[in-house]
Every structure is written in structure tokens, then in C-alpha cells.
Amino acid sequence: FAELHAAVAGLPVASSRVLPGIVLRRDFAAYCPADGDLRAVFVTEPLRPALSAPGVEFLVDSEGRYQASQLWIARRTETLMKHFQSNDIKLLLSSVKQEEVVIYYAKLYGVSVVECLSPEEMALISEITGVSPYEPFGDNTHRKIAESAVATFCQPLLLGSKRCVHIGFTSVCAFQPHCLILCGPVEGVNEQHAAALQGAFTMLQQLFKTVDQ
């Protein structure tokens, strides 16, 4: 329920509504509008390549070597984004914050980016799509990306003064997610409505379990 409702203070209760898909309460780090269905990948690690393995110290002893290492990082990041483009990937959902070089090349190659998703949001998206997180550096950049989901739409959404991301995924299960937008004059009213609705859904869930038995 926490991931499938959003509260908006300062609006009348009558403005409350149900939206298909899910609403992520953060703005795009990069937004590249695209028509039709979108292929999406999920990542749980930074896409900026590391210069050394974990626990290994990387020493730069000159300005020239520093510039060379930065160039290598930029080229490796660009190669990954080209790989996304060649596989028609238009949306990147990340549980971590990505570096500026990643955002730069994502915009350059037409990939929208949403960062800092919570573990609960990532788990919900995986449940809806049946897709696991993509491992960029364990993958061959000449091979087709198999772990991708399909989004029927992905667009900005303004809730009060807060910019959000509204996404509709093609579900691989019977669960068809919808998000409840709760509006009220103050936050306290929204919290009361949310608690009442969550209680009602819990009661219905228990009732249906009893009927099934």
C-alpha cells in the first residue's frame, strides 16, 4: 500500500483519483520523451565504471594519467549507453544515484533515468514485470539485453508542487497495479484517509482469504 498511494496536501478531497500504473515520488534525472512502448532496465549499482576492483588501490601519479583515466571512464560509459540504444532501451531505473557522466550520455542517447528507488519500489517493479536487475559490466556489450521490461507509458506527473514519475508497466501476472492519489487540505487529513483505506484493504484481504479456505 505504501508504494501504491501518494498523498497531496493543499488540494480538495474531491481531487483524489486512481491512476493506472505506479507513481514514483521523485523527478527524472534525465527525461527523453518517447512514443509507444518503452523497453526498460533496472540497475542496483553505479554505471560509471570503476578504475579498480574493490579493495584494490588505484594510484594516479600524473595529470596525464588522470586525464587518461577520465577519458577511459567516459568512453566505457558511452559504450554502455550505445548498447542500450542499440537494444532499444529507453528507460533506466536505478536504486542508486548515478554519476553526472552517466546522466550526460543517457540524455545524449535518448535514455530517461530515474534514480534512488527504494528496495520496496524495486521489489514491486520486479514483481509486476518479472525482470531482475541488469548487470552492466558482467554483460557482453555485443549481446542482446534479455533482462528488460516493457512500459506502455512513462511521463512526468505534477502532484501539487512535487514533480513525480508516472509509469505503466506491462504486467506478467494477474496483478495490474494502480496508484491512489489522495488529496486533502492538510497532511493530517491525508494520513487519516490513508490509514482508513489501508485498514479497509486489509479487512477485504482477510475476508477473501477466509472465503478461499
TORMARLUM-629754 format. One record per residue (C-alpha): residue in one letter; x, y, z. Coordinates in Angstrom, 3 decimals. Example, Ala and Ser with C-alpha at 12.3 -4.5 7.8 and 13.67 -1.06 7.14 Angstrom:
% TORMARLUM-629754
SITE   tivo          u          v          w
SITE      A     12.300     -4.500      7.800
SITE      S     13.670     -1.060      7.140
% end
This chain:
% TORMARLUM-629754
SITE   tivo          u          v          w
SITE      F      0.000      0.000      0.000
SITE      A      2.844      2.410      0.787
SITE      E      4.174      2.142     -2.789
SITE      L      0.707      2.327     -4.375
SITE      H     -0.588      5.577     -2.912
SITE      A      0.597      9.178     -2.869
SITE      A     -0.688     11.982     -0.644
SITE      V     -1.029     15.565     -1.876
SITE      A     -1.731     18.324      0.645
SITE      G     -3.326     21.644     -0.274
SITE      L     -5.957     20.286     -2.679
SITE      P     -9.636     19.464     -2.064
SITE      V    -10.531     15.848     -1.254
SITE      A    -12.598     15.746     -4.470
SITE      S     -9.346     15.954     -6.460
SITE      S     -8.390     12.440     -5.290
SITE      R     -8.218      9.875     -8.089
SITE      V     -6.940      6.475     -9.166
SITE      L     -4.233      6.309    -11.828
SITE      P     -3.199      3.198    -13.756
SITE      G      0.397      2.114    -13.231
SITE      I      2.719      3.310    -10.471
SITE      V      3.831      6.769     -9.334
SITE      L      7.427      7.238     -8.205
SITE      R      7.699     10.247     -5.911
SITE      R     10.821     11.743     -7.437
SITE      D     11.685     13.624    -10.616
SITE      F     13.563     12.349    -13.668
SITE      A     17.340     12.713    -13.502
SITE      A     17.106     12.692    -17.305
SITE      Y     13.918     12.815    -19.377
SITE      C     13.811     11.908    -23.062
SITE      P     10.193     11.775    -24.326
SITE      A      9.394      8.736    -26.465
SITE      D      6.233      7.480    -28.154
SITE      G      4.795      3.979    -27.910
SITE      D      6.023      1.147    -25.726
SITE      L      9.357      1.618    -23.965
SITE      R     11.906     -1.004    -23.013
SITE      A     13.309     -0.505    -19.504
SITE      V     16.157     -1.937    -17.448
SITE      F     16.713     -1.823    -13.682
SITE      V     20.126     -1.466    -12.048
SITE      T     21.322     -1.625     -8.446
SITE      E     24.858     -0.331     -8.951
SITE      P     26.572      2.766    -10.392
SITE      L     27.005      2.625    -14.172
SITE      R     30.165      4.728    -14.066
SITE      P     32.874      2.037    -14.351
SITE      A     35.355      1.736    -11.502
SITE      L     39.061      2.101    -12.217
SITE      S     39.972     -0.732     -9.873
SITE      A     38.438     -3.749     -8.169
SITE      P     37.004     -3.436     -4.614
SITE      G     39.808     -3.382     -2.056
SITE      V     42.434     -2.522     -4.672
SITE      E     44.077      0.893     -4.535
SITE      F     44.344      2.804     -7.822
SITE      L     47.202      5.314     -7.857
SITE      V     47.360      8.217    -10.326
SITE      D     50.794      9.829    -10.287
SITE      S     50.440     12.434    -13.030
SITE      E     47.949     14.804    -14.599
SITE      G     48.271     12.947    -17.900
SITE      R     47.312      9.611    -16.359
SITE      Y     44.409     11.241    -14.534
SITE      Q     43.082     12.661    -17.813
SITE      A     43.556      9.268    -19.478
SITE      S     41.584      7.534    -16.731
SITE      Q     38.758     10.065    -17.038
SITE      L     38.693      9.535    -20.806
SITE      W     38.528      5.748    -20.310
SITE      I     35.569      6.169    -17.923
SITE      A     33.742      8.428    -20.390
SITE      R     34.309      6.047    -23.307
SITE      R     33.204      2.999    -21.300
SITE      T     30.051      4.816    -20.156
SITE      E     29.290      5.946    -23.703
SITE      T     29.728      2.364    -24.963
SITE      L     27.187      1.161    -22.409
SITE      M     24.655      3.811    -23.438
SITE      K     25.200      2.939    -27.106
SITE      H     24.498     -0.673    -26.124
SITE      F     21.239      0.469    -24.512
SITE      Q     20.331      2.436    -27.639
SITE      S     21.061     -0.487    -29.961
SITE      N     18.791     -2.670    -27.784
SITE      D     16.034     -0.008    -27.896
SITE      I     16.297      0.670    -24.135
SITE      K     14.556      3.975    -23.406
SITE      L     14.241      3.899    -19.603
SITE      L     16.761      3.252    -16.828
SITE      L     15.511      2.767    -13.265
SITE      S     18.259      2.837    -10.640
SITE      S     18.257      2.130     -6.912
SITE      V     21.429      4.243     -6.545
SITE      K     22.342      7.768     -7.599
SITE      Q     24.242      7.809    -10.882
SITE      E     27.237      9.991    -11.719
SITE      E     26.925     13.056    -13.965
SITE      V     28.783     11.283    -16.786
SITE      V     26.031      8.625    -16.838
SITE      I     23.278     11.247    -16.961
SITE      Y     25.109     13.114    -19.737
SITE      Y     25.373     10.068    -22.010
SITE      A     21.846      8.920    -21.128
SITE      K     20.484     12.236    -22.439
SITE      L     22.762     12.020    -25.481
SITE      Y     21.435      8.572    -26.428
SITE      G     17.775      9.126    -25.551
SITE      V     17.536      7.158    -22.284
SITE      S     15.354      8.534    -19.480
SITE      V     16.754      7.972    -15.982
SITE      V     15.039      7.710    -12.587
SITE      E     17.366      7.359     -9.593
SITE      C     17.271      6.406     -5.921
SITE      L     14.382      3.949     -6.000
SITE      S     13.734      2.274     -2.659
SITE      P     14.165     -1.507     -2.189
SITE      E     10.364     -1.744     -1.846
SITE      E      9.812      0.050     -5.158
SITE      M     12.376     -2.139     -6.902
SITE      A     10.743     -5.276     -5.475
SITE      L      7.301     -4.098     -6.634
SITE      I      8.532     -3.381    -10.163
SITE      S     10.257     -6.774    -10.331
SITE      E      7.042     -8.460     -9.190
SITE      I      4.998     -6.647    -11.858
SITE      T      7.443     -7.209    -14.720
SITE      G      9.161    -10.444    -13.745
SITE      V     12.509     -8.790    -14.587
SITE      S     15.660     -8.919    -12.452
SITE      P     18.227     -6.114    -12.182
SITE      Y     20.597     -5.809    -15.127
SITE      E     24.319     -6.356    -14.501
SITE      P     26.052     -3.973    -16.928
SITE      F     29.691     -4.929    -16.513
SITE      G     29.103     -8.668    -16.375
SITE      D     27.348     -8.475    -19.747
SITE      N     28.801     -8.582    -23.226
SITE      T     28.030     -5.244    -24.882
SITE      H     27.588     -7.030    -28.213
SITE      R     24.865     -9.314    -26.870
SITE      K     21.149     -8.573    -26.794
SITE      I     19.818     -7.398    -23.418
SITE      A     17.348    -10.045    -22.244
SITE      E     16.518     -8.617    -18.804
SITE      S     14.257     -5.754    -19.867
SITE      A     10.666     -4.803    -19.110
SITE      V      8.047     -3.083    -21.262
SITE      A      6.458      0.191    -20.165
SITE      T      3.335      1.323    -22.026
SITE      F      3.992      4.912    -20.931
SITE      C      6.498      6.919    -18.885
SITE      Q      5.849     10.594    -18.239
SITE      P      6.249     13.414    -15.714
SITE      L      3.390     13.947    -13.271
SITE      L      2.848     17.046    -11.132
SITE      L      1.255     16.349     -7.735
SITE      G      0.721     19.709     -6.063
SITE      S      4.176     21.292     -6.280
SITE      K      6.065     17.990     -6.441
SITE      R      7.306     16.534     -9.722
SITE      C      6.875     12.760     -9.946
SITE      V      7.309      9.962    -12.489
SITE      H      4.230      8.073    -13.732
SITE      I      4.941      4.682    -15.344
SITE      G      2.679      1.956    -16.679
SITE      F      4.297     -1.476    -16.985
SITE      T      3.064     -4.465    -18.935
SITE      S      2.361     -6.959    -16.140
SITE      V      3.395    -10.596    -16.404
SITE      C      0.954    -11.644    -13.664
SITE      A     -2.700    -11.114    -12.738
SITE      F     -1.746     -8.090    -10.624
SITE      Q     -2.492     -4.875    -12.543
SITE      P     -1.113     -2.014    -10.414
SITE      H     -2.990      1.244     -9.914
SITE      C     -1.917      4.151     -7.737
SITE      L     -4.275      6.003     -5.415
SITE      I     -3.749      9.782     -5.312
SITE      L     -5.132     11.074     -2.005
SITE      C     -5.778     14.818     -1.841
SITE      G     -6.705     16.871      1.211
SITE      P     -6.343     20.374      2.633
SITE      V     -3.650     19.344      5.148
SITE      E     -1.316     16.370      5.633
SITE      G     -3.212     15.185      8.721
SITE      V     -6.395     14.629      6.718
SITE      N     -4.488     12.645      4.093
SITE      E     -2.877     10.486      6.782
SITE      Q     -6.309      9.711      8.264
SITE      H     -7.745      8.796      4.850
SITE      A     -4.712      6.658      4.013
SITE      A     -4.944      4.781      7.319
SITE      A     -8.683      4.189      6.848
SITE      L     -8.217      2.905      3.298
SITE      Q     -5.324      0.666      4.259
SITE      G     -7.457     -0.776      7.051
SITE      A    -10.299     -1.397      4.606
SITE      F     -7.992     -3.155      2.125
SITE      T     -6.541     -5.287      4.926
SITE      M    -10.043     -6.298      6.018
SITE      L    -11.003     -7.231      2.439
SITE      Q     -7.787     -9.207      2.057
SITE      Q     -8.575    -11.207      5.212
SITE      L    -12.160    -11.708      4.100
SITE      F    -11.149    -13.117      0.721
SITE      K     -8.609    -15.429      2.368
SITE      T    -11.377    -16.789      4.584
SITE      V    -13.676    -17.316      1.591
SITE      D    -10.920    -19.115     -0.341
SITE      Q    -10.461    -21.563      2.536
% end
